[in-house]
Amino acid sequence: MLNIGMRPTLIGFVIGLFSLMSALGSLVIGYVADLMDRVRLFTMLSLIGGSLVLLMATGVPFIVSTAYLLTALFNRYVVLTAIVGEYAKRRGASDELFSLSSTFNVAFSVVGSLIASLPSYLGRLGYGIVFTIEALSIYLTIPMVLAAVKRIDKSILKAGVDRLSLGDLGRLRSSWLLKRLLPEAIIGLGAGVIIPLFSLWFYLKFHVNIANLSIVYAVSDATLALGTLTAPAVSRFLHSRVKAVVSLEGLATAILAVMPSIYSLPVLLALFIARNTLMNMANPLLTSLINELTPREERGRVFGIWNMLSSIPRTMGPELGGYLIDIGYLDLPLYITSALYATAVTLFYILLKGVERAKT
């Protein structure tokens, strides 16, 4: 976006609007996932998503921004999580399967991070190649999912709900859980302030170019892949998914809070990698917890609403972060995010510390 002439404030606005579109998409797709065949829905969303990514290769700011925003609206993640979640719960292996899923996702992101360095060497052509590879990757998930579901019970593909309305939200059996997940909104706000702008922060403060950052992100993803693979072990060691999530996110928050005071770039990059690993190690464990506590006929909506809780506040975060960076307050977004994370982690523990015991 910077290379096609967009200012940091405008970039922050577009990224923020992306979060709003993601929230809307999560809610709508979550409802549809509980109504229709989930594999057909996943296939349709993948075809649309891949086509939108190809449009970004045009390099026209309006087209790039519009296609980017629409990819958030047609959210495949909710559908795939519902499919995997039903299978995982039936096998009694939610921690292991969601952690393994995250590991595969992140491991291939290492390759993606390296591919993202192509524009540094090939210019405009590099961007075209990146977006083409991304689109092909999205299309490739269709036959992979179709092959996978042949080996599992077809009953997991549809929740069996015939009619839904927004009025059903208050009557969900999982409404008690959704209320306890509200701290996710604070996490989303904090993440929006700096996380999508970290590349810009490194570039402006330390003049780290995209090629070097791609290597850092590749190492970070490789570390995270190992981290998510070991996340179930952390949960078993602490005898609680909630304690594991709070511990991992708490450590990540402490690291983020000290990063602005570090002026050694190698040390700072090491802390960046550690923070990313710890914070995201918690994701499969939280997904597993929600999956285990949610009835199958509500799984699409619950995952959709959970994603929406995080996405809506992210709408405001990037505008604030982009504005502060634009006027020279480079470190302030990191401090704001640290404070918001600390608040959310504390509330998360207070609200969820007894749910595992109550449901066993």
C-alpha positions as CSV (number, residue, x, y, z in Angstrom):
1,M,0.0,0.0,0.0
2,L,2.9,2.3,0.8
3,N,4.5,1.6,-2.6
4,I,1.4,2.4,-4.6
5,G,1.1,5.8,-3.0
6,M,-1.0,5.4,0.1
7,R,-0.2,7.4,3.2
8,P,0.2,5.7,6.6
9,T,-3.0,7.3,7.9
10,L,-4.9,6.0,4.9
11,I,-3.3,2.6,5.3
12,G,-4.4,2.5,8.9
13,F,-8.0,3.5,7.8
14,V,-8.2,0.7,5.3
15,I,-6.8,-1.9,7.7
16,G,-9.3,-0.7,10.3
17,L,-12.1,-1.0,7.8
18,F,-10.9,-4.5,7.0
19,S,-11.5,-5.4,10.6
20,L,-15.1,-4.0,10.4
21,M,-15.7,-6.0,7.3
22,S,-14.2,-9.1,8.9
23,A,-16.6,-8.6,11.9
24,L,-19.6,-8.4,9.5
25,G,-18.4,-11.4,7.5
26,S,-17.8,-13.5,10.6
27,L,-21.4,-12.9,11.8
28,V,-23.0,-13.5,8.4
29,I,-20.9,-16.5,7.5
30,G,-21.2,-18.0,11.0
31,Y,-25.0,-18.0,10.6
32,V,-24.9,-19.4,7.1
33,A,-22.4,-22.2,8.3
34,D,-25.1,-23.4,10.7
35,L,-27.7,-23.5,7.9
36,M,-26.1,-25.1,4.8
37,D,-23.6,-27.7,3.8
38,R,-20.3,-26.4,5.2
39,V,-18.0,-27.9,2.6
40,R,-20.1,-26.3,-0.2
41,L,-20.0,-23.0,1.6
42,F,-16.2,-23.3,2.1
43,T,-15.7,-24.0,-1.6
44,M,-17.8,-21.0,-2.7
45,L,-15.9,-18.7,-0.3
46,S,-12.5,-20.0,-1.5
47,L,-13.4,-19.3,-5.2
48,I,-14.4,-15.8,-4.3
49,G,-11.4,-15.2,-2.0
50,G,-8.9,-16.3,-4.6
51,S,-10.4,-14.1,-7.3
52,L,-10.3,-11.1,-5.0
53,V,-6.6,-11.7,-4.2
54,L,-5.8,-11.8,-8.0
55,L,-7.4,-8.3,-8.3
56,M,-4.8,-6.9,-5.9
57,A,-2.1,-7.6,-8.5
58,T,-3.4,-4.6,-10.5
59,G,-1.7,-2.2,-8.1
60,V,-4.5,0.4,-8.5
61,P,-5.1,1.8,-5.0
62,F,-8.9,1.7,-5.3
63,I,-9.0,-1.8,-6.6
64,V,-6.4,-3.1,-4.2
65,S,-8.3,-1.5,-1.2
66,T,-11.7,-2.8,-2.3
67,A,-10.5,-6.3,-3.1
68,Y,-8.6,-6.4,0.2
69,L,-11.8,-5.3,2.2
70,L,-14.0,-7.9,0.4
71,T,-11.6,-10.7,1.3
72,A,-12.6,-10.0,4.9
73,L,-16.3,-10.1,4.2
74,F,-16.1,-13.6,2.6
75,N,-14.5,-15.2,5.7
76,R,-13.6,-18.9,5.2
77,Y,-12.0,-19.3,8.6
78,V,-15.3,-19.6,10.5
79,V,-16.5,-22.4,8.2
80,L,-13.3,-24.4,8.4
81,T,-13.1,-24.0,12.2
82,A,-16.6,-25.4,12.5
83,I,-15.8,-28.4,10.3
84,V,-12.5,-29.2,12.2
85,G,-14.2,-28.4,15.5
86,E,-16.9,-31.0,15.1
87,Y,-14.4,-33.7,14.1
88,A,-12.0,-32.7,16.9
89,K,-14.7,-32.9,19.6
90,R,-15.9,-36.3,18.4
91,R,-12.4,-37.6,18.7
92,G,-11.8,-35.9,22.1
93,A,-8.7,-34.2,20.8
94,S,-9.5,-30.5,20.4
95,D,-6.2,-29.3,21.9
96,E,-4.1,-31.5,19.7
97,L,-6.0,-31.0,16.4
98,F,-6.3,-27.2,16.7
99,S,-2.7,-26.9,17.7
100,L,-1.6,-29.2,14.8
101,S,-3.8,-27.1,12.4
102,S,-2.2,-23.9,13.6
103,T,1.3,-25.5,13.3
104,F,0.6,-26.4,9.6
105,N,-0.8,-23.0,9.0
106,V,2.2,-21.2,10.5
107,A,4.8,-23.5,9.0
108,F,3.6,-22.8,5.5
109,S,3.6,-19.1,6.5
110,V,7.4,-19.4,6.7
111,V,7.4,-20.0,2.9
112,G,4.9,-17.2,2.5
113,S,7.1,-14.8,4.4
114,L,10.1,-15.6,2.2
115,I,8.0,-15.2,-1.0
116,A,6.9,-11.8,0.3
117,S,10.5,-10.6,-0.2
118,L,10.2,-10.9,-4.0
119,P,9.1,-7.2,-4.6
120,S,12.4,-6.1,-3.1
121,Y,14.2,-7.8,-6.0
122,L,11.6,-7.8,-8.8
123,G,9.7,-4.6,-8.1
124,R,6.1,-4.5,-9.4
125,L,6.5,-7.9,-11.0
126,G,7.2,-9.3,-7.5
127,Y,3.9,-8.1,-6.2
128,G,2.1,-9.8,-9.1
129,I,3.9,-13.1,-8.4
130,V,3.0,-12.9,-4.6
131,F,-0.7,-12.3,-5.2
132,T,-0.8,-15.0,-7.9
133,I,0.8,-17.6,-5.5
134,E,-1.6,-16.5,-2.7
135,A,-4.7,-17.0,-5.0
136,L,-3.5,-20.4,-6.1
137,S,-3.0,-21.4,-2.5
138,I,-6.6,-20.5,-1.7
139,Y,-7.9,-22.4,-4.7
140,L,-5.8,-25.4,-3.7
141,T,-7.6,-25.7,-0.4
142,I,-10.8,-26.7,-2.2
143,P,-9.6,-30.2,-3.4
144,M,-7.7,-30.7,-0.1
145,V,-10.9,-30.2,2.0
146,L,-13.0,-32.3,-0.4
147,A,-10.5,-35.1,-0.1
148,A,-10.4,-34.8,3.7
149,V,-14.2,-34.9,4.2
150,K,-14.4,-38.2,2.3
151,R,-12.7,-39.8,5.3
152,I,-15.0,-38.4,8.0
153,D,-18.6,-38.7,9.0
154,K,-20.7,-36.6,6.5
155,S,-23.1,-35.6,9.3
156,I,-20.6,-33.0,10.5
157,L,-21.0,-31.0,7.3
158,K,-24.4,-29.6,8.3
159,A,-25.5,-28.6,11.7
160,G,-29.1,-29.5,11.0
161,V,-30.6,-26.1,11.7
162,D,-33.4,-25.2,9.3
163,R,-34.0,-21.5,10.1
164,L,-32.1,-18.8,11.9
165,S,-32.6,-15.1,12.8
166,L,-30.7,-12.5,14.6
167,G,-33.2,-12.8,17.4
168,D,-31.7,-16.3,18.1
169,L,-28.6,-14.7,19.6
170,G,-30.2,-14.1,23.0
171,R,-31.4,-17.7,23.1
172,L,-28.2,-19.5,22.3
173,R,-27.2,-22.1,24.8
174,S,-23.7,-20.7,24.5
175,S,-24.7,-17.1,25.4
176,W,-23.1,-17.5,28.8
177,L,-19.8,-18.3,27.1
178,L,-20.0,-15.4,24.7
179,K,-20.5,-13.0,27.5
180,R,-17.3,-14.3,29.1
181,L,-15.4,-13.8,25.9
182,L,-15.9,-10.0,25.8
183,P,-12.3,-9.3,26.8
184,E,-11.5,-10.5,23.2
185,A,-12.8,-7.1,22.1
186,I,-10.1,-5.4,24.2
187,I,-7.4,-7.8,22.7
188,G,-8.7,-6.9,19.2
189,L,-8.5,-3.1,19.9
190,G,-4.9,-3.5,21.3
191,A,-3.9,-5.7,18.3
192,G,-5.3,-3.2,15.8
193,V,-3.2,-0.3,17.2
194,I,0.2,-1.8,16.3
195,I,0.2,-5.4,15.1
196,P,-0.7,-4.8,11.4
197,L,1.6,-1.8,11.4
198,F,4.7,-3.5,12.9
199,S,6.4,-3.6,9.4
200,L,5.9,0.1,9.1
201,W,7.2,0.7,12.6
202,F,10.4,-1.2,11.9
203,Y,10.9,0.5,8.6
204,L,10.4,4.0,10.0
205,K,12.3,3.6,13.3
206,F,15.2,1.3,12.2
207,H,15.0,1.6,8.4
208,V,14.6,-2.2,8.1
209,N,13.6,-3.0,4.5
210,I,11.0,-5.5,3.4
211,A,13.6,-8.1,2.3
212,N,15.1,-8.2,5.8
213,L,11.7,-8.1,7.5
214,S,10.6,-11.1,5.4
215,I,13.4,-13.1,6.9
216,V,12.5,-12.0,10.4
217,Y,8.8,-13.0,9.8
218,A,9.9,-16.3,8.4
219,V,11.9,-17.1,11.5
220,S,9.1,-15.8,13.6
221,D,6.6,-18.1,11.9
222,A,9.0,-21.1,12.2
223,T,9.3,-20.4,15.9
224,L,5.5,-20.1,16.2
225,A,5.0,-23.3,14.4
226,L,7.0,-25.1,17.0
227,G,5.2,-23.1,19.7
228,T,1.7,-24.1,18.7
229,L,2.8,-27.7,18.4
230,T,3.8,-27.6,22.1
231,A,0.7,-25.6,23.3
232,P,-1.2,-28.7,24.4
233,A,1.8,-29.6,26.6
234,V,1.6,-26.2,28.3
235,S,-2.1,-26.8,28.9
236,R,-1.5,-30.2,30.4
237,F,1.3,-28.9,32.6
238,L,-0.9,-26.2,34.1
239,H,-3.9,-28.6,34.1
240,S,-6.0,-25.8,32.5
241,R,-6.5,-24.2,29.1
242,V,-7.5,-21.0,30.8
243,K,-4.3,-20.8,32.9
244,A,-2.2,-21.6,29.8
245,V,-3.8,-18.9,27.7
246,V,-3.4,-16.3,30.5
247,S,0.2,-17.3,31.2
248,L,1.2,-17.2,27.5
249,E,-0.6,-13.9,26.7
250,G,0.7,-12.3,29.9
251,L,4.3,-13.1,29.1
252,A,3.8,-11.8,25.5
253,T,2.3,-8.5,26.9
254,A,5.3,-8.0,29.2
255,I,7.7,-8.4,26.3
256,L,5.7,-5.9,24.2
257,A,5.8,-3.4,27.0
258,V,9.6,-3.3,27.1
259,M,10.2,-3.4,23.3
260,P,10.1,0.5,22.8
261,S,13.0,0.8,25.3
262,I,15.3,-1.6,23.4
263,Y,17.6,0.1,21.0
264,S,19.6,-2.9,19.9
265,L,18.0,-4.1,16.7
266,P,19.1,-7.8,17.1
267,V,17.7,-7.9,20.7
268,L,14.5,-6.2,19.6
269,L,13.9,-8.6,16.7
270,A,14.5,-11.5,19.1
271,L,11.9,-10.0,21.5
272,F,9.5,-9.5,18.5
273,I,9.8,-13.2,17.6
274,A,9.3,-14.3,21.2
275,R,6.2,-12.0,21.7
276,N,4.6,-13.3,18.5
277,T,5.2,-16.9,19.5
278,L,3.8,-16.6,23.0
279,M,0.8,-14.5,22.1
280,N,-0.3,-16.8,19.2
281,M,0.5,-20.1,21.0
282,A,-2.6,-19.3,23.1
283,N,-5.0,-19.2,20.1
284,P,-5.4,-22.9,19.5
285,L,-6.0,-23.5,23.2
286,L,-8.7,-20.8,23.3
287,T,-10.2,-22.2,20.1
288,S,-10.2,-25.7,21.7
289,L,-11.9,-24.4,24.9
290,I,-14.6,-22.7,22.9
291,N,-15.1,-25.7,20.8
292,E,-15.5,-28.1,23.8
293,L,-18.0,-25.8,25.4
294,T,-20.2,-25.1,22.3
295,P,-23.1,-27.4,21.0
296,R,-22.5,-28.6,17.4
297,E,-25.6,-26.8,16.1
298,E,-24.3,-23.4,17.4
299,R,-20.6,-23.9,16.5
300,G,-20.7,-21.8,13.3
301,R,-22.4,-18.8,15.0
302,V,-20.3,-19.0,18.2
303,F,-17.0,-19.0,16.2
304,G,-18.4,-16.2,14.0
305,I,-19.5,-14.1,16.9
306,W,-16.2,-14.7,18.7
307,N,-14.3,-13.6,15.6
308,M,-16.6,-10.6,15.4
309,L,-15.8,-9.6,19.0
310,S,-12.2,-9.3,18.2
311,S,-12.7,-7.8,14.7
312,I,-14.9,-4.8,15.4
313,P,-12.5,-3.0,17.8
314,R,-9.7,-3.7,15.3
315,T,-11.5,-1.2,13.1
316,M,-10.5,1.7,15.4
317,G,-7.0,0.5,16.3
318,P,-5.1,0.9,13.0
319,E,-6.4,4.4,12.4
320,L,-5.1,5.4,15.8
321,G,-1.8,3.6,15.3
322,G,-1.3,5.0,11.8
323,Y,-2.1,8.5,13.0
324,L,0.3,8.4,15.9
325,I,3.1,7.0,13.7
326,D,2.3,9.6,11.0
327,I,2.8,12.5,13.5
328,G,6.0,11.0,15.0
329,Y,4.9,9.1,18.1
330,L,6.4,5.8,16.9
331,D,6.5,4.0,20.3
332,L,3.2,5.2,21.8
333,P,1.1,2.5,19.9
334,L,3.1,-0.2,21.6
335,Y,2.5,1.2,25.1
336,I,-1.2,1.5,24.4
337,T,-1.4,-2.0,23.1
338,S,0.4,-3.3,26.1
339,A,-2.0,-1.6,28.5
340,L,-5.0,-3.0,26.7
341,Y,-3.6,-6.5,26.6
342,A,-2.9,-6.4,30.3
343,T,-6.5,-5.4,31.0
344,A,-7.9,-8.1,28.7
345,V,-5.7,-10.9,30.1
346,T,-6.8,-10.0,33.7
347,L,-10.5,-9.9,32.8
348,F,-10.2,-13.1,30.8
349,Y,-8.8,-15.0,33.9
350,I,-11.5,-13.5,36.2
351,L,-14.4,-14.5,33.9
352,L,-13.2,-17.9,32.7
353,K,-11.2,-19.3,35.6
354,G,-14.1,-21.6,36.6
355,V,-15.6,-22.7,33.4
356,E,-13.5,-25.8,32.9
357,R,-14.3,-27.1,36.4
358,A,-18.0,-26.3,36.0
359,K,-18.3,-28.2,32.7
360,T,-16.3,-31.3,33.7
